[in-house]
Every structure is written in C-alpha cells, then in structure tokens.
Amino acid sequence: MTLRYKIVIEPNEEGGFTVTVPDLPGCVTQGDTIEEAIGNAKEAIEGHLEALTELRKSFQAEIEVEFEQKAA
C-alpha cells in the first residue's frame, strides 16, 4: 500500500530548505538540498505516523457522544 502526501518545500534565508506536510500538522523537517529535504520528509512522515499510531494505541477509551438539537 502506498500513502501519498503533498509536501511544501520553502527555501530558507540562511540556506537549505524547510519542508511541511499540510495533511500532518506539526510534521516539519529540513534539508540542505531539495533532494535531502525530500528524503527527510519521507522519514518525518514515517515517524509522525508511527507516533500517531502509538498515541492511538495508548488511547483506547470508549467514546460517548451527547448531543442537543437546537430549534431552527
């Protein structure tokens, strides 16, 4: 199975590039070259997804929903 994520690569004033992943808030990395930034982005995405999976495993609570319908 292949997961596809859009990445945004922006040049830094000091040199190098910053990469963000819009679909994964907080998933940010960098690289000295675009190629390095892309490679680091793949690693960052893998790490981010692993962390989310572990968080999900540790959060095994039952979810209850209570709602109130407002009059139109």
WOPEZI-V28744 format. One record per pair of residues at least 12 apart in sequence whose C-alpha atoms are under 10 Angstrom apart, sorted by the first residue. I is the first residue (numbers start at 1). GAP is how many residues later the second one is. D is the distance in whole Angstrom. If there is no record, write none. Layout:
i=I gap=GAP d=D
i=I gap=GAP d=D
//
This chain:
i=5 gap=16 d=7
i=5 gap=17 d=8
i=5 gap=18 d=7
i=5 gap=19 d=9
i=5 gap=36 d=10
i=5 gap=37 d=9
i=5 gap=40 d=8
i=6 gap=14 d=9
i=6 gap=15 d=6
i=6 gap=16 d=7
i=6 gap=17 d=7
i=6 gap=18 d=10
i=7 gap=12 d=6
i=7 gap=13 d=6
i=7 gap=14 d=5
i=7 gap=15 d=7
i=7 gap=16 d=9
i=7 gap=17 d=10
i=7 gap=20 d=10
i=7 gap=21 d=9
i=7 gap=30 d=10
i=7 gap=31 d=8
i=7 gap=34 d=8
i=7 gap=35 d=10
i=7 gap=38 d=10
i=8 gap=12 d=5
i=8 gap=13 d=6
i=8 gap=14 d=8
i=8 gap=20 d=10
i=8 gap=30 d=10
i=8 gap=33 d=10
i=9 gap=12 d=9
i=9 gap=20 d=10
i=9 gap=21 d=9
i=9 gap=22 d=10
i=9 gap=25 d=8
i=9 gap=28 d=8
i=9 gap=29 d=8
i=9 gap=32 d=10
i=10 gap=20 d=9
i=10 gap=24 d=9
i=10 gap=27 d=10
i=11 gap=19 d=10
i=11 gap=20 d=10
i=11 gap=21 d=10
i=11 gap=22 d=9
i=11 gap=23 d=9
i=12 gap=18 d=9
i=12 gap=19 d=10
i=12 gap=20 d=10
i=15 gap=16 d=9
i=15 gap=17 d=7
i=15 gap=18 d=9
i=16 gap=14 d=7
i=16 gap=15 d=6
i=16 gap=16 d=4
i=16 gap=17 d=6
i=16 gap=18 d=8
i=16 gap=20 d=9
i=16 gap=21 d=8
i=17 gap=12 d=9
i=17 gap=13 d=5
i=17 gap=14 d=5
i=17 gap=15 d=6
i=17 gap=16 d=7
i=17 gap=17 d=7
i=17 gap=18 d=10
i=17 gap=19 d=9
i=17 gap=20 d=7
i=17 gap=21 d=10
i=18 gap=12 d=4
i=18 gap=13 d=7
i=18 gap=14 d=9
i=18 gap=15 d=10
i=18 gap=16 d=9
i=18 gap=19 d=7
i=18 gap=20 d=10
i=18 gap=23 d=9
i=19 gap=12 d=8
i=19 gap=15 d=9
i=19 gap=18 d=7
i=19 gap=19 d=8
i=19 gap=21 d=9
i=19 gap=22 d=7
i=19 gap=25 d=10
i=20 gap=17 d=10
i=20 gap=21 d=8
i=20 gap=24 d=10
i=20 gap=25 d=10
i=21 gap=20 d=8
i=21 gap=23 d=9
i=21 gap=24 d=8
i=24 gap=21 d=8
i=24 gap=24 d=8
i=24 gap=25 d=9
i=25 gap=23 d=10
i=26 gap=22 d=9
i=27 gap=14 d=8
i=27 gap=17 d=7
i=27 gap=18 d=7
i=27 gap=19 d=10
i=27 gap=20 d=9
i=27 gap=21 d=6
i=27 gap=22 d=9
i=28 gap=12 d=9
i=28 gap=13 d=8
i=28 gap=16 d=7
i=28 gap=17 d=9
i=28 gap=20 d=10
i=29 gap=12 d=6
i=29 gap=13 d=10
i=29 gap=14 d=9
i=29 gap=15 d=7
i=29 gap=16 d=9
i=30 gap=14 d=10
//
